[in-house]
Amino acid sequence: MRKILTEIGNFSLLLIILFSPLLISYKLDKIDAKIKQPKVIIYKVDNVGANMIGTITAKEIIDGHYTVTAGTYGKFLITEEQYNEISVGDNIPDYLKGRGN
């Protein structure tokens, strides 16, 4: 019985020794890919009471995030439904002028 347990332990140790470098290499590749990925910074802005006048000047999808640019006010993160309703040249919608959630 002791010999069988020793062989199982040795086999387990051998598997760990063989597969550890593969696992480490895989994890390092994932870390490198994450480091090289461009960063997206999302700011939460409170525009309550602001008098925003202008139009939507651009629409973009950045890393799955729907954004619109409102002239000199910058980019705003919006939902997919809002993105589909807005066209370039439209006036700035009221929900961009109010307080963010």
N, C-alpha and C positions, 0 to 999 in steps of 0.2 A: 504494500500500500504506500509506503514511504517513497519507494522508487517511482511509482506512478505520479505521485504529487510533485516530486522533484522534476520529473520530465515535463509535466504540465507547466510548472513554474519556469523552467528553462525555455520552453517553447514560447510562452507568453512574453518573457523577457526578450527573446530573439525577435518576435513580431514588433514589440515596442521599439527596439533598436533600429529595425529596418524601416518602419513607417514614420518614425519621428521626423527625419529630415524631409520627407515628402510633405508632411503636414506643415512643418515650419516654412518650407518654400512656398506652399500654397497660401499660407497666411501672409507672408511677406509680399507676395504678388498682389493680394487684395489690398493691403495697406498702401502699397505704392500707387495702385490705381486710384484709391480714394484721395491720396495726396495730390495727384495730378489733375483730379476733377476740378473744374472751375467752381468757385464759390458763388453762391447766390445769397445776398443779404436782403432780408425783408424787414422793412421798418414799419412800425405801427404808428400812424400819424393821426392826431386829433385836429380835424379841420372845423370843429363846431364854431359857428359864428363868423367864419371866414367868408369874405365876399369873393368867390372865385368866378371870374368871368373869362370865357374863352371856349375853345373847342377841343375835341379829341384830335390829336395830331398823328398818333400812331397806335397800332395794335400789335402785340407780340405774344408768343408763347415761349417762355424761357424755362427749360427743365420741367415742363408740365405745369407751370404756373401761368395763369392768364393775366396779362398786364395791359393797361392802356396808358398812353402818355397824354397828359393834358397840358399842352403848351409849356410854359415856364414853371408849372407846378410839379412836373416830374412824372414818374411812373406810379401807377396805382395797381395794387393786386386786387383782382375781382374774381367772381365765380365764372364758371363756364357759361351759364345762362346769361349773365350780364354781358360777357364777352360777345356772345352771339347776337345780342340785341343792339349793341353799340356799333356805329359805323364811324369811320374816320370823317371828320368834318361836322359831326353832331356837337351840339352844345354839351358842356360838362353836366352829367346827370346829377340830380339832387343827392343821391346816396353817396356820391364822392364828396359832396360839400358838408355832409353831416359827420357826427362822431362815429369813429370806427368801433367795431365789436371786438 
